[in-house]
Amino acid sequence: MDQPLKITIVGAGLAGLLVARVLRERHTVTLVEKFHGGHEVGAAINLGPNGVRIIEQLGFNQTRCQSVGCGETRTLNKDGKLLGAESMAHLKEIYGAEWLFQHRADLWNEFLRLAECPSADLGISGEPAKILWGQEVVSVDVESGDVFLSSGLKLESDLVVGADGIKSIVRPLVVAEEVFRTARPSGSSAFRFTIPREILDEQQPGLRVMDPANPGALEIHLSMDGSSRSVIMYPCRKYALLNVGCITPDTILQTATTESWSAEGSREDLLRCFGDFSPSVRNVLSLAENIKVWQLRDQDPLPTYRRGRVVLVGDAAHSMTPHQGQGCNQAIEDAEGFRLFNQPNVSREGIPDLLKDFDRVRRPRASKIQNYTRQAHQKASAQDLWMYTDYNYTYPGILECLRRLNAGEEMIPTHQYPDGKL
C-alpha cells in the first residue's frame, strides 16, 4: 500500500476545505486556520456548471446547502427596460451540471463537512482532515515543507498548499517579484447585502426574481452610460433571501476602502451611487441593511503557482473581480487538480513533478479567466458580458487536460458556442 503523504493546507476557507476533501482520500491532511471556526464573510455566490460538476462528484448536497438553480438570466438597462432573457435549461446537458445560487456561509459549512466528516459518510477511504483553529502560520520552508506556527509548533509536511486568500502570506514565498505579491485595487467596489423574504413580501411584494413559480433568475441591471455600474440580484437559501451586489467605480463611490479592503456601507451612499436606476431597483436598495462595501481587487496572472513543495490555490493564486462569477469556480477546479496526488505510487520524491503538471493546467486556465474577467469589467452591453461563458463553463478536469496537452491537443476547445453566447 502507498505511504500517505503529510499535507498541510494554509487556510480553511472554501478553497482550502475542498482541497482537503480531495486529498483526505489517500493522505494525512492538516489545515491551519488563523480564525476560530467559521469566518466566511460576504453574502451569496454563484457556482457555474464547471464548479458544480466537480463538487457533486465530491459529495456536495444541494438540499443541505439550500441551493437555488439558475433557470434564466435577465439583463436590463438602468431604466428597467429588458434587454434580453436567456434560458439556462440547457446547461446540464451541455456542461454536465447546472448553475447554482448559493449563500457563502452555507457553502463553507458544506465544504467543512466534506473535509472532516467520517469517511463512511462519503463512501471513501482515508481519514478526515484535521483542522487547527486559531493558529497562525509565520513561515514555511519551501524546500523541506516545514510549516512554522506562531504557537511554536512545527508541522513537517511533504506538500504545503497555500489557500490563504487574497492577502496570502504564502504567495511571497512562491513568487519573488514584488509586483505579484499583493492584488491591487481594480478601480471598482461593490456594495453587498441580502434582504430577507419577509421584508420584501411586506414592503416590496411581487418581485419577479423572488417568485419561486418562475425559474431561478439572475437579474443584472446595467447602467450603459459609460460608468460601468451594475446591480445584480438573485435568490438564495431556497428563496428565503435576496442577494444584491452593486458595482460602482471608486470615483463615484468616493469612500476609501484601500487599506481595509472592506468597510461598512451606508444606504445613503448606495442610493447616491445608484439613484438614477429604475424605481423598482431603487425600492429594493432602499431596504438594504448591514451593507458591506468591498473593494474589488485585481491580481496580475502569476508566473508560477509552485516553488519547492509549496503550491498556491484559490485567491492566493488568481484573485479576480466578480464580473465573470468565476472566482470560487476556479478554486474548485484547483481542488480537483489534487486528484493528481491520489494516483498510485505517489511519493514525497515525486511531488515536484506533480506540481509541474498541476501548474501546466491550472495556471494557463485560471490566468485566461483572470484576463477575460478584466475585459468583462469594462463591458457595457449584455452581449459583451456573456461572450466568455462557454470557455468558463468548459472544463474536463486535470487528468483529461494533461492527456490533451501531452498529445499536442488544445486543452479546452470551446466549440458549442463559437461566439461565446449561451
Solvent accessible surface area in square Angstrom, and as a share of the most:
residue,aa,sasa,rsa
1,M,239,1.07
2,D,44,0.23
3,Q,147,0.65
4,P,54,0.34
5,L,6,0.03
6,K,97,0.41
7,I,3,0.01
8,T,4,0.02
9,I,0,0.00
10,V,8,0.05
11,G,7,0.07
12,A,0,0.00
13,G,15,0.15
14,L,17,0.09
15,A,14,0.11
16,G,0,0.00
17,L,0,0.00
18,L,0,0.00
19,V,0,0.00
20,A,0,0.00
21,R,9,0.03
22,V,1,0.01
23,L,0,0.00
24,R,0,0.00
25,E,48,0.22
26,R,87,0.32
27,H,11,0.05
28,T,79,0.46
29,V,5,0.03
30,T,22,0.13
31,L,0,0.00
32,V,3,0.02
33,E,8,0.04
34,K,115,0.49
35,F,99,0.41
36,H,152,0.68
37,G,24,0.23
38,G,52,0.50
39,H,55,0.24
40,E,38,0.17
41,V,91,0.52
42,G,34,0.32
43,A,6,0.05
44,A,3,0.02
45,I,20,0.10
46,N,27,0.14
47,L,0,0.00
48,G,1,0.01
49,P,0,0.00
50,N,1,0.01
51,G,0,0.00
52,V,0,0.00
53,R,53,0.19
54,I,1,0.01
55,I,0,0.00
56,E,69,0.31
57,Q,97,0.43
58,L,6,0.03
59,G,30,0.29
60,F,16,0.06
61,N,57,0.29
62,Q,56,0.25
63,T,114,0.67
64,R,138,0.50
65,C,1,0.01
66,Q,70,0.31
67,S,2,0.01
68,V,6,0.04
69,G,30,0.28
70,C,6,0.04
71,G,20,0.19
72,E,21,0.09
73,T,5,0.03
74,R,33,0.12
75,T,5,0.03
76,L,14,0.07
77,N,27,0.14
78,K,43,0.18
79,D,102,0.53
80,G,31,0.30
81,K,134,0.57
82,L,80,0.40
83,L,70,0.35
84,G,31,0.30
85,A,53,0.41
86,E,62,0.28
87,S,68,0.44
88,M,7,0.03
89,A,91,0.70
90,H,44,0.20
91,L,1,0.00
92,K,130,0.55
93,E,156,0.70
94,I,54,0.28
95,Y,16,0.06
96,G,39,0.37
97,A,1,0.00
98,E,59,0.26
99,W,7,0.02
100,L,0,0.00
101,F,0,0.00
102,Q,0,0.00
103,H,22,0.10
104,R,50,0.18
105,A,30,0.24
106,D,18,0.10
107,L,0,0.00
108,W,12,0.04
109,N,83,0.42
110,E,2,0.01
111,F,1,0.00
112,L,30,0.15
113,R,49,0.18
114,L,0,0.00
115,A,0,0.00
116,E,76,0.34
117,C,14,0.08
118,P,79,0.50
119,S,16,0.11
120,A,92,0.71
121,D,96,0.50
122,L,33,0.16
123,G,70,0.67
124,I,36,0.18
125,S,78,0.50
126,G,33,0.32
127,E,130,0.58
128,P,50,0.32
129,A,8,0.06
130,K,126,0.53
131,I,22,0.11
132,L,28,0.14
133,W,78,0.28
134,G,29,0.28
135,Q,43,0.19
136,E,87,0.39
137,V,8,0.05
138,V,90,0.52
139,S,49,0.32
140,V,13,0.07
141,D,61,0.31
142,V,13,0.08
143,E,113,0.51
144,S,37,0.24
145,G,0,0.00
146,D,26,0.13
147,V,0,0.00
148,F,75,0.31
149,L,5,0.03
150,S,74,0.47
151,S,73,0.47
152,G,68,0.65
153,L,81,0.40
154,K,91,0.39
155,L,29,0.14
156,E,101,0.45
157,S,2,0.01
158,D,13,0.07
159,L,0,0.00
160,V,0,0.00
161,V,0,0.00
162,G,0,0.00
163,A,10,0.07
164,D,37,0.19
165,G,24,0.23
166,I,18,0.09
167,K,117,0.50
168,S,7,0.04
169,I,83,0.42
170,V,0,0.00
171,R,1,0.00
172,P,39,0.25
173,L,56,0.28
174,V,9,0.05
175,V,2,0.01
176,A,72,0.56
177,E,86,0.39
178,E,129,0.58
179,V,91,0.52
180,F,35,0.14
181,R,81,0.29
182,T,101,0.59
183,A,6,0.05
184,R,109,0.40
185,P,62,0.39
186,S,30,0.20
187,G,37,0.36
188,S,5,0.03
189,S,1,0.01
190,A,4,0.03
191,F,0,0.00
192,R,58,0.21
193,F,6,0.02
194,T,36,0.21
195,I,1,0.01
196,P,43,0.27
197,R,68,0.25
198,E,121,0.54
199,I,55,0.28
200,L,3,0.02
201,D,76,0.39
202,E,137,0.61
203,Q,106,0.47
204,Q,32,0.14
205,P,93,0.58
206,G,80,0.77
207,L,32,0.16
208,R,93,0.34
209,V,5,0.03
210,M,7,0.03
211,D,54,0.28
212,P,80,0.50
213,A,93,0.72
214,N,41,0.21
215,P,74,0.47
216,G,6,0.06
217,A,1,0.01
218,L,10,0.05
219,E,15,0.07
220,I,11,0.06
221,H,8,0.03
222,L,12,0.06
223,S,5,0.03
224,M,89,0.40
225,D,69,0.36
226,G,75,0.72
227,S,22,0.14
228,S,39,0.25
229,R,17,0.06
230,S,9,0.06
231,V,0,0.00
232,I,31,0.16
233,M,4,0.02
234,Y,9,0.03
235,P,0,0.00
236,C,0,0.00
237,R,69,0.25
238,K,121,0.51
239,Y,30,0.11
240,A,47,0.37
241,L,23,0.11
242,L,0,0.00
243,N,10,0.05
244,V,1,0.00
245,G,13,0.13
246,C,0,0.00
247,I,10,0.05
248,T,0,0.00
249,P,23,0.14
250,D,42,0.22
251,T,113,0.66
252,I,53,0.27
253,L,1,0.00
254,Q,141,0.63
255,T,50,0.29
256,A,96,0.75
257,T,6,0.03
258,T,65,0.38
259,E,159,0.71
260,S,65,0.42
261,W,67,0.23
262,S,33,0.21
263,A,30,0.23
264,E,123,0.55
265,G,22,0.21
266,S,42,0.27
267,R,84,0.30
268,E,130,0.58
269,D,38,0.20
270,L,0,0.00
271,L,55,0.27
272,R,117,0.43
273,C,2,0.01
274,F,0,0.00
275,G,35,0.33
276,D,68,0.35
277,F,1,0.01
278,S,6,0.04
279,P,84,0.53
280,S,54,0.35
281,V,2,0.01
282,R,87,0.32
283,N,69,0.35
284,V,0,0.00
285,L,0,0.00
286,S,44,0.28
287,L,23,0.11
288,A,2,0.01
289,E,97,0.43
290,N,140,0.72
291,I,7,0.04
292,K,78,0.33
293,V,3,0.01
294,W,26,0.09
295,Q,6,0.03
296,L,15,0.08
297,R,34,0.12
298,D,16,0.08
299,Q,1,0.01
300,D,27,0.14
301,P,36,0.23
302,L,5,0.02
303,P,57,0.36
304,T,34,0.20
305,Y,0,0.00
306,R,76,0.28
307,R,116,0.42
308,G,27,0.26
309,R,30,0.11
310,V,0,0.00
311,V,0,0.00
312,L,0,0.00
313,V,0,0.00
314,G,2,0.02
315,D,58,0.30
316,A,0,0.00
317,A,0,0.00
318,H,1,0.00
319,S,3,0.02
320,M,24,0.11
321,T,6,0.03
322,P,68,0.43
323,H,29,0.13
324,Q,28,0.12
325,G,18,0.18
326,Q,1,0.01
327,G,22,0.21
328,C,16,0.09
329,N,0,0.00
330,Q,0,0.00
331,A,10,0.08
332,I,2,0.01
333,E,0,0.00
334,D,0,0.00
335,A,0,0.00
336,E,5,0.02
337,G,0,0.00
338,F,0,0.00
339,R,67,0.24
340,L,3,0.02
341,F,0,0.00
342,N,26,0.13
343,Q,65,0.29
344,P,100,0.63
345,N,128,0.66
346,V,18,0.10
347,S,48,0.31
348,R,85,0.31
349,E,136,0.61
350,G,26,0.25
351,I,0,0.00
352,P,51,0.32
353,D,91,0.47
354,L,26,0.13
355,L,1,0.00
356,K,96,0.41
357,D,42,0.22
358,F,0,0.00
359,D,8,0.04
360,R,94,0.34
361,V,0,0.00
362,R,0,0.00
363,R,66,0.24
364,P,62,0.39
365,R,0,0.00
366,A,0,0.00
367,S,16,0.10
368,K,91,0.38
369,I,0,0.00
370,Q,3,0.01
371,N,59,0.30
372,Y,48,0.18
373,T,2,0.01
374,R,75,0.27
375,Q,86,0.38
376,A,2,0.01
377,H,18,0.08
378,Q,120,0.53
379,K,59,0.25
380,A,57,0.44
381,S,36,0.23
382,A,23,0.18
383,Q,124,0.55
384,D,51,0.26
385,L,16,0.08
386,W,49,0.17
387,M,79,0.35
388,Y,17,0.07
389,T,6,0.04
390,D,3,0.01
391,Y,24,0.09
392,N,4,0.02
393,Y,16,0.06
394,T,22,0.13
395,Y,9,0.04
396,P,40,0.25
397,G,5,0.05
398,I,0,0.00
399,L,86,0.43
400,E,48,0.22
401,C,0,0.00
402,L,13,0.06
403,R,119,0.44
404,R,48,0.18
405,L,54,0.27
406,N,109,0.56
407,A,60,0.47
408,G,71,0.69
409,E,80,0.36
410,E,118,0.53
411,M,23,0.10
412,I,8,0.04
413,P,47,0.29
414,T,45,0.26
415,H,130,0.58
416,Q,67,0.30
417,Y,58,0.22
418,P,121,0.76
419,D,97,0.50
420,G,6,0.06
421,K,87,0.37
422,L,23,0.11
